[in-house]
């Protein structure tokens, strides 16, 4: 099969084996200081992106290193926007210096999930991006508030689903605290991808098949099984 989806991966998050992941992906979303990361880590990840001739974008989050950006943060709207703006600007500064175009912006963790469900937050972020970074595509979950807000603000978007996460029937991600919400084993990931890539349907936690259409599939760089399953799924479905 020759899959039409690109493979993207959340990187720049302190894992020691990015050089073994990047050859198997198309796009990297690089943490830029909110949940983790700094000037040096961004530069190191971008050097690998350039070495393997891949594309990359910014991966901003709630400014919450304690919880790795994976818990909702109660924060003033202006403080959130100022933080996200600084994160993206830092990424763009380093990427520009290295001659790597900005392929996309993708929110991380709880900010991504909250914006998918919260209309006001989605509108806040979409308006901000329209004003500050209007030409850079935004990764959005299908049928989410963030997708709606981005389209309303005429932002370029790419629909994203996760290749290593379980979904509920409403197309929300299964909470990370629940068992098997993160797919680690190769057979789990392959089973999850088969219906998506072969029939355009996503099998939810309950076994329900939900029609799905997207542009890119994400795998988490900190998934403990990624070095095992990523080369196998790339060869199986993309080559």
C-alpha positions as CSV (number, residue, x, y, z in Angstrom):
1,X,0.0,0.0,0.0
2,X,1.1,3.6,-0.7
3,X,-0.4,5.6,2.1
4,X,-1.4,9.2,1.4
5,X,-1.1,10.3,5.0
6,X,2.2,11.9,6.2
7,X,3.7,10.6,9.4
8,X,4.5,13.2,12.0
9,X,6.1,12.9,15.4
10,X,6.4,15.1,18.5
11,X,10.1,15.6,19.1
12,X,12.5,17.8,20.9
13,X,11.3,16.4,24.2
14,X,14.5,15.0,25.7
15,X,14.4,11.5,24.3
16,X,17.8,10.1,23.5
17,X,17.1,8.4,20.2
18,X,15.7,11.0,17.8
19,X,18.2,10.1,15.2
20,X,16.6,6.6,15.0
21,X,13.0,8.1,14.7
22,X,13.4,10.9,12.2
23,X,14.4,8.7,9.2
24,X,11.0,7.0,9.4
25,X,8.8,10.1,9.6
26,X,7.9,13.0,7.2
27,X,7.3,15.8,9.7
28,X,8.6,16.7,13.2
29,X,6.7,18.9,15.7
30,X,9.4,20.3,17.9
31,X,8.9,21.4,21.5
32,X,9.8,25.0,22.0
33,X,10.0,25.8,25.7
34,X,6.4,25.5,27.1
35,X,6.3,21.9,28.4
36,X,10.0,21.2,27.7
37,X,12.8,22.4,25.4
38,X,15.1,25.3,25.0
39,X,17.3,26.9,22.3
40,X,19.8,24.1,22.4
41,X,17.3,21.3,22.1
42,X,15.4,23.0,19.3
43,X,18.6,23.4,17.4
44,X,19.7,19.8,18.0
45,X,16.4,18.5,16.7
46,X,16.4,20.8,13.7
47,X,20.0,19.6,12.8
48,X,18.6,16.1,12.6
49,X,15.6,17.2,10.5
50,X,18.0,18.9,8.1
51,X,20.4,15.9,8.0
52,X,17.6,13.5,7.1
53,X,15.9,16.0,4.8
54,X,12.5,16.1,6.6
55,X,10.2,19.0,7.5
56,X,9.4,20.5,10.9
57,X,7.1,22.8,12.7
58,X,6.6,24.4,16.2
59,X,5.0,22.5,19.0
60,X,3.9,25.1,21.6
61,X,2.0,24.2,24.8
62,X,0.7,25.5,28.1
63,X,3.8,26.9,30.0
64,X,3.8,23.9,32.4
65,X,7.0,22.0,32.6
66,X,6.0,20.3,35.9
67,X,3.2,18.4,34.2
68,X,4.8,18.2,30.8
69,X,1.9,20.2,29.4
70,X,-0.4,17.3,29.8
71,X,-2.8,18.9,32.4
72,X,-5.2,21.8,31.8
73,X,-3.6,24.9,33.1
74,X,-5.7,27.7,34.6
75,X,-4.0,30.8,33.1
76,X,-5.0,34.3,32.1
77,X,-5.8,34.6,28.4
78,X,-3.1,37.2,27.8
79,X,-0.5,35.2,29.6
80,X,-1.3,32.1,27.6
81,X,-1.1,34.0,24.3
82,X,2.1,35.7,25.3
83,X,3.7,32.4,26.2
84,X,2.6,30.7,23.0
85,X,3.8,33.6,20.9
86,X,7.2,33.5,22.6
87,X,7.5,29.7,22.0
88,X,6.6,30.0,18.3
89,X,8.9,33.0,17.8
90,X,11.8,31.1,19.5
91,X,11.3,28.1,17.2
92,X,11.0,30.3,14.1
93,X,14.1,32.2,15.0
94,X,16.2,29.1,15.2
95,X,14.6,27.4,12.2
96,X,15.2,30.5,10.1
97,X,18.8,30.6,11.1
98,X,19.2,27.0,10.0
99,X,17.3,27.6,6.8
100,X,14.4,25.3,7.6
101,X,11.0,26.6,6.5
102,X,8.1,26.5,9.1
103,X,6.0,23.6,7.9
104,X,3.3,23.8,10.6
105,X,2.2,24.7,14.1
106,X,0.8,22.0,16.4
107,X,-0.4,22.6,20.0
108,X,0.8,20.1,22.5
109,X,-0.9,17.9,25.1
110,X,-3.6,19.5,27.2
111,X,-3.7,22.7,25.2
112,X,-4.3,20.6,22.0
113,X,-7.1,18.7,23.7
114,X,-8.7,21.7,25.4
115,X,-8.7,23.7,22.2
116,X,-10.4,20.7,20.5
117,X,-13.3,20.9,22.9
118,X,-13.5,24.5,24.2
119,X,-15.0,26.9,21.6
120,X,-13.7,30.0,23.4
121,X,-10.2,28.7,23.7
122,X,-10.2,27.5,20.1
123,X,-11.4,30.9,18.9
124,X,-8.7,32.7,21.0
125,X,-5.9,30.6,19.6
126,X,-7.2,30.8,16.0
127,X,-7.6,34.6,16.1
128,X,-4.1,34.9,17.6
129,X,-2.6,32.7,14.8
130,X,-4.5,34.6,12.2
131,X,-3.0,37.9,13.5
132,X,0.5,36.6,14.1
133,X,1.3,33.6,11.9
134,X,-1.4,33.5,9.3
135,X,0.4,31.5,6.6
136,X,1.6,28.6,8.7
137,X,-0.7,25.5,8.5
138,X,-2.2,24.4,11.9
139,X,-2.7,20.8,12.8
140,X,-6.2,20.2,14.1
141,X,-8.2,17.2,15.2
142,X,-11.1,16.3,12.8
143,X,-14.5,17.6,13.8
144,X,-13.1,19.6,16.6
145,X,-13.8,23.2,17.8
146,X,-10.2,24.0,16.8
147,X,-10.9,22.9,13.2
148,X,-14.0,25.0,13.1
149,X,-12.3,28.1,14.6
150,X,-9.3,27.7,12.2
151,X,-11.6,27.5,9.2
152,X,-13.7,30.5,10.3
153,X,-10.5,32.5,10.6
154,X,-9.3,31.2,7.2
155,X,-6.2,29.5,8.5
156,X,-4.6,26.8,6.5
157,X,-5.1,23.5,8.3
158,X,-4.1,19.9,8.2
159,X,-6.3,17.3,9.8
160,X,-4.5,15.1,12.3
161,X,-5.2,11.8,14.0
162,X,-3.0,9.8,16.3
163,X,-1.5,6.5,15.3
164,X,-0.6,5.4,18.8
165,X,-3.6,6.6,20.8
166,X,-7.0,5.0,21.5
167,X,-10.1,7.0,20.7
168,X,-13.6,7.3,22.2
169,X,-16.8,7.1,20.1
170,X,-17.0,10.9,20.0
171,X,-13.5,11.0,18.4
172,X,-12.0,12.4,21.6
173,X,-8.7,10.8,22.7
174,X,-9.1,8.2,25.5
175,X,-7.7,9.8,28.7
176,X,-4.1,8.9,29.2
177,X,-4.7,7.7,32.8
178,X,-6.8,4.8,31.4
179,X,-5.3,1.4,30.5
180,X,-4.2,1.0,26.8
181,X,-4.9,4.6,25.9
182,X,-1.4,4.8,24.6
183,X,-0.7,2.0,22.1
184,X,2.8,0.7,22.7
185,X,2.9,-2.8,21.2
186,X,3.5,-3.2,17.4
187,X,0.4,-5.4,17.0
188,X,-1.8,-2.8,18.7
189,X,-0.5,0.0,16.4
190,X,-0.9,-2.1,13.2
191,X,-4.4,-3.1,14.1
192,X,-5.3,0.6,14.8
193,X,-3.8,1.7,11.5
194,X,-5.3,-1.0,9.3
195,X,-8.9,0.3,9.5
196,X,-7.7,3.9,9.1
197,X,-5.5,3.3,6.1
198,X,-7.3,0.5,4.4
199,X,-10.9,1.5,4.9
200,X,-11.0,5.1,6.0
201,X,-12.5,4.2,9.4
202,X,-11.2,4.5,12.9
203,X,-12.0,1.7,15.4
204,X,-12.9,3.3,18.7
205,X,-12.4,1.9,22.2
206,X,-15.9,0.3,22.1
207,X,-15.2,-1.4,18.7
208,X,-17.3,1.1,16.8
209,X,-16.1,2.0,13.3
210,X,-16.2,5.8,12.7
211,X,-15.5,7.2,9.2
212,X,-12.4,9.4,9.4
213,X,-10.5,11.6,7.0
214,X,-7.2,13.3,7.8
215,X,-3.9,14.5,6.3
216,X,-1.4,13.3,8.8
217,X,-0.8,10.6,11.4
218,X,1.0,11.4,14.7
219,X,3.2,9.1,16.8
220,X,4.6,10.3,20.1
221,X,8.4,10.5,20.3
222,X,8.3,9.4,24.0
223,X,6.2,6.3,23.2
224,X,8.2,3.5,24.8
225,X,7.5,1.2,21.8
226,X,8.3,3.7,19.0
227,X,11.7,2.3,18.0
228,X,10.1,-1.1,17.6
229,X,6.8,-0.3,15.8
230,X,7.6,2.8,13.7
231,X,10.0,1.1,11.2
232,X,7.6,-1.8,10.8
233,X,4.5,0.3,10.2
234,X,6.3,2.5,7.8
235,X,7.5,-0.4,5.7
236,X,4.1,-2.2,5.9
237,X,1.8,0.7,5.0
238,X,4.0,3.3,3.2
239,X,6.3,1.2,1.1
